[in-house]
Amino acid sequence: MRNYLYQTLEFDKVLDDLARRTHSSLAAERLRNLTPLPSLEVVRKSLGRISELRKFMDSGESFPGNNFQDIRGYLQLAAVEGGNLEPEAFRHIHEVLHLAARTHRFFSRDLSAFPLLQGVGAPLAPNPSLVQEISKSIDLQTLDIRDQASPSLGSIRRKMARTHERLRRELQALLDRLWRADVLQERLITMRQGRWVLPVKETHRHRIKGVLHDQSASGATVFVEPLETLELNNQVRRLEADERHEIEKVLRRLTDVVRANSTDLEQNLEVLVRLDCIHAMALTSKELNQHEPALNTRGLLKIKAGRHPLLILRKDTVSGVVPLDLSIGEGFNTLVITGPNAGGKTVALKTVGLLALMVSCGLHIPADPDSQIPNFNRILAHAGDAQSIEMDLSTFSAHLKGLKAIVDEAAPGDLVLIDEIGSGTDPQEGA
């Protein structure tokens, strides 16, 4: 029923527009799955939070926001004892922590005029020591492990640099000598199987002592590691193994710190997702000139200058959409809209239902702020041609089936919307 209602009123498209304004896939997913809130009080708080942020944005201020990733998978992996996170995971965790710290500083200001927003941001738990540890250990642009990640790693890399230089000089001297002796196929130093080698003519391979590592496709060139550089190459390989081992230790240490702070990290992520959703709602409110309506429990629905949000998006301007004024629930609770074809009856009907549904989900609506929306228990709608070949239903049969479902389910406090009641009949046949 929910999917049918959302598609009938095109609320799914409204949610898609909301989702594209978010900074995270988690917030986008949450908005696409938005459902009516459980009570009038929860709706009031949601509308109030959007109004607070909208007021702040209207003053020219900007709310801290940036793209961030879903880190829940990383936290689950870190929870396994002995598990290691990769550098990319720490980059995404750092993004969440950095944004949490910025947002926490924002809420540390005097924002007494925004109590509802502060209530959302209050659980943020910045962790400057973990932010610093990640930044010190990992280059967040290249994802390389920094020399200062550990004293041992820096020492290993300095030894490796010195050994590489000695190896380079030794190979260069051999290259010059063997090139002059016409032993080499090319004047270059290359690598095979992780070892530095020289390209020797196959016909001259007996003139150089060393280890044969490879041969060209033609067989004319063999790649030989000279005996003179064998030990230096061995040292380089040992130092590379030491480096890998030390990097694993660094990542294991950082993973242990993440594991110890996983509860705070999950909490930060949840708060940022909630704020991202509210920011998307407030941004939509500002761009589509939406407002917080007055709520009531008297069943009074009064829409002033209401506009269909999808028409605003399509025309890219509020003024390009004809506004709707409609009132029901004060003296009468049934309203029949009549008029010529293409006169806007269906749009008016869907606008009423859509605005009521948006409010029930805690969203601002494109209508004047003195509009009034009641707290409907449910919204039931039937519109369009619902014929089904699969269920052997004609247009008229499907229409009757939809009406029956509404009659069976409708109760006091519900909003019922029916477009072209009795459609699918043929007056010529008396049906």
C-alpha positions in Angstrom: 0.0 0.0 0.0 2.9 2.4 0.8 4.6 1.8 -2.5 1.3 2.4 -4.4 0.6 5.6 -2.4 4.2 6.9 -3.0 3.9 6.2 -6.7 0.4 7.6 -7.0 1.3 10.9 -5.4 4.8 10.8 -6.9 6.3 11.1 -3.4 9.1 8.7 -4.5 10.3 11.4 -6.9 10.2 14.0 -4.1 12.4 11.7 -2.0 14.8 11.2 -4.9 15.2 14.9 -5.1 15.9 15.1 -1.4 18.4 12.2 -1.6 20.5 13.9 -4.3 21.1 16.8 -2.0 22.9 14.7 0.6 26.7 14.3 1.2 26.5 10.6 2.0 25.0 7.4 0.5 23.7 6.5 4.0 21.7 9.7 4.3 20.4 9.4 0.7 19.3 5.8 1.4 17.5 6.9 4.6 15.7 9.7 2.8 14.6 7.5 0.0 13.0 5.2 2.6 11.3 8.0 4.6 8.0 7.0 6.1 5.3 8.9 8.1 6.5 9.7 11.7 4.8 7.9 14.6 3.3 10.9 16.4 2.4 14.6 16.1 5.2 15.5 18.6 7.8 13.8 16.5 6.5 15.6 13.4 6.7 19.0 15.2 10.3 18.3 16.2 11.3 17.3 12.7 9.7 20.4 11.2 11.3 22.6 13.9 14.8 21.2 13.2 14.4 22.1 9.5 13.1 25.5 10.4 16.1 26.2 12.7 18.6 25.2 10.0 16.7 27.1 7.3 16.7 30.2 9.4 20.5 29.9 9.9 21.0 29.4 6.2 18.7 32.3 5.3 21.0 34.5 7.4 23.9 33.8 5.0 25.7 31.3 7.3 26.7 27.9 6.1 26.4 24.6 8.0 29.5 22.4 8.1 29.1 19.6 5.6 31.3 17.4 3.4 31.2 14.0 1.7 31.7 11.1 4.0 31.6 7.3 3.5 29.8 4.5 5.3 32.4 3.2 7.7 30.3 0.5 9.4 32.0 -2.3 7.4 35.4 -1.1 8.5 34.3 -1.1 12.1 32.9 -4.6 11.8 36.2 -5.8 10.3 38.2 -4.0 13.1 36.1 -5.7 15.7 37.7 -9.0 14.7 40.7 -9.6 16.9 43.9 -9.7 14.8 42.1 -8.1 11.8 43.9 -5.3 9.9 42.3 -2.3 8.2 43.9 -1.0 5.0 45.0 2.6 4.5 41.8 3.5 2.5 39.7 2.5 5.5 41.6 4.9 7.7 41.1 7.7 5.2 37.4 7.2 5.4 37.4 7.0 9.2 39.6 10.2 9.2 36.9 11.9 7.1 34.2 11.0 9.5 36.3 12.1 12.5 37.3 15.4 10.8 33.7 16.3 10.0 32.6 15.3 13.5 35.2 17.7 14.9 34.1 20.5 12.6 30.4 19.9 13.4 31.1 19.7 17.2 32.9 23.1 17.0 29.9 24.5 15.2 27.6 23.4 18.0 30.0 24.7 20.6 29.1 28.2 19.5 26.2 30.1 21.1 23.3 28.6 19.2 20.7 29.0 21.9 18.2 29.8 19.1 18.6 26.3 17.7 17.9 24.0 20.6 16.5 21.1 18.5 19.5 21.1 16.2 21.8 21.1 19.2 20.0 18.1 20.6 20.9 16.2 17.5 24.5 17.2 17.5 25.1 16.8 21.2 26.2 13.1 21.1 29.2 13.9 18.8 32.4 12.7 20.3 35.5 14.2 18.6 38.7 12.2 18.9 41.6 14.5 18.1 44.2 11.9 19.2 43.0 9.3 16.7 42.8 12.0 14.0 46.4 13.0 14.7 47.6 9.4 14.8 46.0 8.6 11.5 47.4 11.7 9.9 50.8 11.1 11.3 50.9 7.5 10.1 49.3 7.7 6.7 49.5 10.1 3.8 45.8 10.5 3.2 46.3 11.6 -0.5 48.6 8.8 -1.7 47.7 6.3 1.1 51.4 5.6 1.6 52.5 4.8 5.2 54.7 7.7 6.4 58.2 7.3 7.7 57.2 8.7 11.1 54.5 6.1 11.5 57.0 4.3 13.7 60.7 4.7 14.7 61.6 1.3 13.2 59.9 2.1 9.8 61.9 5.3 9.5 65.1 3.5 10.3 64.4 0.7 7.8 63.7 3.1 5.0 66.9 5.1 5.7 68.9 1.9 5.5 67.1 0.9 2.3 67.9 4.3 0.7 71.6 3.9 1.5 71.6 0.3 0.2 69.8 1.3 -2.9 72.3 4.1 -3.5 75.3 1.6 -3.1 73.6 -0.8 -5.4 72.9 1.9 -8.0 76.5 3.0 -8.0 77.8 -0.6 -8.3 75.4 -1.4 -11.1 76.3 1.9 -12.9 80.0 1.1 -12.8 79.3 -2.4 -14.2 77.0 -1.0 -16.8 79.7 1.4 -18.1 82.4 -1.2 -18.1 80.3 -3.9 -19.8 78.9 -1.5 -22.4 82.3 -0.6 -23.5 83.1 -4.3 -23.7 80.1 -4.7 -26.0 78.6 -7.3 -23.7 75.2 -5.6 -23.2 72.3 -5.6 -25.5 71.1 -2.2 -24.2 72.7 0.4 -22.0 70.2 0.2 -19.1 69.6 -1.3 -15.7 66.2 -3.1 -15.3 64.4 -5.3 -12.9 63.3 -9.0 -13.1 61.6 -10.9 -10.3 62.3 -8.0 -7.9 66.0 -8.1 -8.6 68.1 -5.5 -10.4 69.7 -7.0 -13.6 71.6 -6.1 -16.8 70.5 -7.1 -20.3 73.3 -9.2 -21.6 73.7 -10.5 -25.2 73.1 -14.2 -25.2 76.3 -14.8 -27.1 78.3 -13.0 -24.4 76.6 -14.5 -21.3 79.8 -16.5 -20.4 81.7 -13.2 -20.0 79.7 -12.1 -16.9 79.3 -14.1 -13.7 76.0 -13.9 -12.0 72.4 -15.3 -11.7 70.3 -15.7 -14.8 66.7 -14.4 -14.1 65.0 -14.1 -17.5 65.4 -14.3 -21.2 63.8 -12.2 -24.0 61.2 -13.7 -26.3 63.7 -13.8 -29.2 66.3 -15.4 -27.0 68.8 -12.8 -28.0 69.0 -11.2 -24.5 69.4 -12.7 -21.1 68.9 -10.8 -17.9 71.7 -11.4 -15.5 72.2 -10.3 -11.9 75.9 -9.7 -11.6 77.7 -11.6 -8.8 79.2 -8.3 -7.6 75.7 -7.0 -6.7 74.1 -10.2 -5.4 74.6 -9.4 -1.7 73.4 -5.8 -2.1 70.3 -7.1 -3.9 69.8 -9.6 -1.0 70.0 -6.8 1.5 67.4 -4.7 -0.4 65.0 -7.7 -0.4 65.5 -8.3 3.3 64.9 -4.6 4.0 61.7 -4.6 1.8 60.5 -7.6 3.8 61.3 -5.7 7.1 59.4 -2.7 5.7 56.3 -4.8 4.9 56.4 -6.3 8.3 56.7 -2.9 10.0 53.8 -1.5 7.9 51.6 -4.4 9.0 52.5 -3.6 12.6 51.5 0.1 12.1 48.2 -0.9 10.5 47.5 -3.4 13.3 48.2 -0.7 15.9 45.9 1.8 14.3 43.2 -0.9 13.9 43.5 -1.6 17.6 42.9 2.1 18.3 39.8 2.1 16.0 38.5 -1.1 17.7 38.8 0.6 21.1 36.9 3.7 19.8 34.3 1.9 17.7 31.3 2.9 19.8 32.1 6.6 19.5 32.8 6.2 15.8 29.4 4.5 15.2 27.8 7.3 17.2 29.5 10.0 15.2 28.5 8.4 12.0 24.8 8.2 13.1 24.8 11.8 14.1 26.4 12.9 10.9 23.9 11.0 8.8 21.0 12.5 10.8 22.4 16.0 10.3 23.0 15.3 6.6 19.3 14.4 6.2 18.2 17.5 8.0 20.6 19.6 5.9 19.2 18.2 2.7 15.6 18.9 4.0 16.6 22.5 4.9 18.4 23.0 1.6 15.2 21.8 -0.3 13.1 24.1 1.9 15.2 27.1 0.9 15.5 26.3 -2.8 11.8 25.5 -3.3 10.6 28.3 -0.9 9.0 25.8 1.4 7.7 26.5 4.9 6.7 24.9 8.2 2.9 24.8 8.3 0.8 25.0 11.4 -0.3 21.5 12.7 -3.6 20.7 14.3 -5.6 17.8 15.6 -9.0 19.2 14.6 -9.0 17.8 11.0 -8.7 21.2 9.5 -6.8 21.2 6.2 -6.1 24.7 4.9 -3.6 25.1 2.1 -2.6 28.6 1.0 -0.6 29.2 -2.1 0.3 25.5 -2.3 2.4 24.3 -5.2 3.3 20.8 -6.4 7.0 20.4 -5.6 7.8 18.4 -8.8 6.2 21.2 -10.9 8.6 23.7 -9.2 11.5 21.5 -9.9 10.4 21.0 -13.6 9.9 24.7 -14.2 13.0 25.6 -12.1 11.1 28.5 -10.5 8.3 28.9 -7.8 6.6 31.7 -9.6 6.1 29.6 -12.8 3.7 27.3 -10.9 0.0 28.3 -10.4 -0.7 28.2 -6.6 -3.5 26.3 -5.0 -5.8 27.5 -2.2 -8.0 24.8 -0.7 -9.8 24.4 2.6 -11.6 21.4 4.1 -12.5 20.1 7.6 -14.2 23.3 8.8 -18.0 22.7 8.4 -17.6 20.0 5.9 -15.2 17.0 5.4 -15.9 16.1 1.8 -14.9 18.0 -1.3 -15.6 17.3 -4.9 -13.4 19.0 -7.5 -15.0 19.4 -11.0 -13.9 21.1 -14.2 -12.9 20.6 -17.8 -10.3 18.2 -19.0 -6.7 19.4 -18.5 -8.1 21.9 -16.0 -5.7 20.8 -13.2 -8.1 18.6 -11.1 -5.7 15.7 -10.8 -2.7 18.0 -10.1 -4.8 19.7 -7.4 -5.8 16.4 -5.8 -2.2 15.1 -5.9 -0.9 18.3 -4.5 -3.2 18.1 -1.5 -2.2 14.5 -0.8 1.5 15.1 -1.4 1.7 18.1 0.9 -0.2 16.2 3.6 2.2 13.2 3.2 5.3 15.4 3.3 4.2 16.9 6.6 3.4 13.5 8.1 7.1 12.6 7.2 8.3 15.8 8.9 9.1 17.8 5.8 8.4 21.5 5.0 5.9 22.1 2.2 5.8 24.6 -0.8 2.9 26.6 0.7 2.5 29.7 2.8 3.5 29.4 6.4 0.0 30.1 7.7 -1.2 26.9 5.9 -2.7 24.3 8.3 -2.3 20.6 8.1 -4.1 18.1 10.4 -2.5 15.1 11.9 -4.0 12.4 9.6 -3.8 8.9 10.8 -3.3 7.6 7.2 -3.5 8.8 3.6 -5.3 6.6 1.1 -5.3 7.4 -2.5 -6.6 5.9 -5.8 -5.8 7.5 -9.1 -5.0 6.6 -12.7 -5.5 3.5 -14.8 -4.7 0.4 -12.7 -5.8 -2.3 -15.1 -3.9 -5.6 -14.8 -3.6 -8.2 -17.5 -1.8 -10.4 -15.0 -4.7 -10.4 -12.6 -7.3 -10.3 -15.4 -8.6 -6.9 -14.3 -10.1 -4.4 -16.7 -9.7 -0.6 -16.0 -13.2 -0.5 -14.4 -12.6 -3.7 -12.4 -9.3 -2.4 -11.2 -11.0 0.9 -10.3 -13.7 -0.9 -8.3 -11.0 -3.0 -6.6 -9.1 0.1 -5.5 -12.3 1.7 -4.2 -13.2 -1.4 -2.2 -9.8 -1.5 -0.6 -10.2 2.2 0.5 -13.8 1.5 1.8 -12.5 -1.5 3.8 -9.6 0.3 5.3 -10.7 4.0 5.7 -11.4 5.1 9.3 -12.0 8.5 11.0 -8.9 10.6 10.9 -7.8 9.4 7.5 -7.4 11.5 4.3 -9.0 9.8 1.3 -8.2 11.0 -2.3 -10.0 9.5 -5.3 -9.3 10.7 -8.8 -12.2 10.4 -11.4 -14.5 8.2 -9.3 -16.4 5.8 -11.5 -13.9 6.1 -14.4 -14.0 3.2 -16.9 -17.8 3.2 -17.3 -19.5 3.5 -20.7 -22.8 5.6 -20.6 -23.9 4.1 -24.0 -24.0 0.7 -22.4 -25.7 1.9 -19.3 -22.6 0.7 -17.3 
